Structures are given as structure tokens and as C-alpha cells.
Amino acid sequence: MNDEHWENLKINLGKKFEVVEDETEDLLVDTPEGAVKQGEQNVLVVRTPLGKIKLVREIRPKILEKKYHYTHRQGAAAQTEYKFSDTEKTYKLRLFKQDELGDWEELNEESLQGVV
């Protein structure tokens, strides 16, 4: 879902439902060198007749190459090295519904069968 589709989705949802939250966050990954930014995520929370729904769009650089570094020493762990694209991005859209306790439960295809 590119930027244009995301903006259209936000506009359409804003017309039909109350937008509770609309923000952008950094995606941080812990590495031995410390936390490293590996993308960003857009979070949109809307209030619907079914309750609060949260849409999360993750934007990450495309992985061009993946290398595994193995060691034959006992107790040493293998490491994975990634090479990322500077220009190409990958997008992932995830959907969550808030339950009665206030926790966010991720919706998948099976859980949407009864709703739609």
C-alpha cells in the first residue's frame, strides 16, 4: 500500500468514522550496537460500531541480500547480515481490534469471516 493509497484510505475512513488517533512512529530494532531505525509505521485508530479499530502500515526498506555468518565454536551464535535498498520500500498493513480489556487483538482472515 503506497502513500497515495494510504492517504485515500485515511480520507475514506475519516468520512465514515471518527478518527481517534493518526500518527507516525519509528520502527526500532535492537542490535548489538544499540537500537537502529529500520523503517516507520503509520498508525490510524478509528471508532466504529464494532469498537475501536487500529490500522498499522509498516514501511521498511526492501531486503536485497541476506547473509548468514556461522561459527563452529561452542556457545557462539550465528549472525544474519542484511543489505537494504536505499530507494525501494516494502509495505505491510495490519489490522487490530480493541477487546473489552483494552488490549489490541490482531485480526486475520478467519476472524473477519464473522464480521463481514
C-alpha positions as CSV (number, residue, x, y, z in Angstrom):
1,M,0.0,0.0,0.0
2,N,1.8,3.1,-1.3
3,D,1.5,6.6,0.1
4,E,-1.3,7.6,-2.2
5,H,-3.5,4.5,-1.3
6,W,-2.8,5.1,2.4
7,E,-3.9,8.8,2.2
8,N,-7.1,7.8,0.2
9,L,-7.9,5.1,2.9
10,K,-7.4,7.7,5.7
11,I,-9.7,10.1,3.9
12,N,-12.4,7.5,3.3
13,L,-12.3,6.2,6.9
14,G,-12.4,9.8,8.2
15,K,-15.6,10.4,6.3
16,K,-17.3,7.3,7.7
17,F,-15.9,7.0,11.2
18,E,-14.4,9.2,14.0
19,V,-10.6,9.3,13.8
20,V,-9.2,8.9,17.3
21,E,-5.5,8.8,16.5
22,D,-3.3,9.4,13.5
23,E,0.4,9.3,14.0
24,T,3.8,8.1,12.6
25,E,6.3,6.2,14.7
26,D,9.8,4.9,14.0
27,L,10.4,1.1,13.9
28,L,13.4,0.4,16.0
29,V,15.3,-2.9,16.1
30,D,17.7,-3.9,18.9
31,T,21.2,-4.8,17.6
32,P,24.4,-5.4,19.4
33,E,25.4,-1.8,18.5
34,G,22.1,-0.5,20.0
35,A,18.7,0.4,18.7
36,V,18.6,1.0,14.9
37,K,15.8,2.6,12.9
38,Q,14.6,0.1,10.2
39,G,11.6,1.9,8.9
40,E,8.5,3.6,10.2
41,Q,4.9,2.8,10.8
42,N,1.7,4.9,10.4
43,V,-1.0,4.2,13.0
44,L,-4.6,5.1,12.5
45,V,-7.2,4.4,15.1
46,V,-10.9,4.9,14.3
47,R,-14.1,4.4,16.3
48,T,-16.6,2.1,14.5
49,P,-19.9,0.5,15.5
50,L,-17.8,-2.7,16.2
51,G,-15.5,-0.8,18.6
52,K,-12.1,0.8,18.1
53,I,-10.1,-0.5,15.1
54,K,-6.4,0.2,14.6
55,L,-4.7,0.1,11.2
56,V,-0.9,-0.1,11.2
57,R,1.0,0.4,8.0
58,E,4.7,-0.6,8.2
59,I,7.2,0.9,5.8
60,R,10.6,-0.8,5.6
61,P,13.4,-0.8,3.1
62,K,13.4,-3.7,0.7
63,I,15.9,-6.5,1.6
64,L,18.2,-7.0,-1.3
65,E,20.6,-9.6,0.2
66,K,20.7,-11.8,3.3
67,K,23.9,-13.4,4.5
68,Y,24.3,-15.9,7.3
69,H,27.6,-15.9,9.3
70,Y,28.0,-19.2,11.1
71,T,30.7,-20.1,13.6
72,H,31.8,-23.6,14.7
73,R,32.7,-22.5,18.2
74,Q,30.6,-23.9,21.1
75,G,28.3,-21.3,22.6
76,A,28.7,-18.8,19.8
77,A,25.6,-17.8,17.9
78,A,25.1,-17.4,14.2
79,Q,24.5,-13.9,12.8
80,T,22.5,-12.6,9.9
81,E,23.6,-9.7,7.8
82,Y,21.0,-7.8,5.7
83,K,21.6,-5.5,2.7
84,F,18.8,-3.0,2.3
85,S,17.7,-0.9,-0.7
86,D,18.1,2.8,-0.5
87,T,15.2,3.5,-2.8
88,E,12.7,0.6,-2.8
89,K,10.3,0.1,0.1
90,T,8.0,-2.7,1.3
91,Y,4.6,-2.0,2.8
92,K,2.6,-4.2,5.2
93,L,-0.9,-3.4,6.5
94,R,-2.0,-4.9,9.8
95,L,-5.5,-4.6,11.4
96,F,-6.3,-4.7,15.1
97,K,-9.5,-4.6,17.2
98,Q,-9.6,-3.4,20.8
99,D,-11.2,-6.0,23.1
100,E,-13.2,-5.5,26.3
101,L,-10.0,-5.3,28.4
102,G,-8.5,-2.6,26.2
103,D,-5.9,-4.9,24.6
104,W,-5.3,-4.8,20.8
105,E,-6.1,-8.2,19.1
106,E,-4.8,-8.6,15.6
107,L,-7.4,-9.5,13.1
108,N,-6.7,-12.1,10.4
109,E,-8.8,-13.6,7.6
110,E,-10.5,-16.2,9.8
111,S,-11.5,-13.6,12.5
112,L,-13.0,-11.3,9.8
113,Q,-15.3,-14.0,8.4
114,G,-18.0,-13.4,11.1
115,V,-17.7,-9.6,10.8
116,V,-18.1,-9.1,7.1
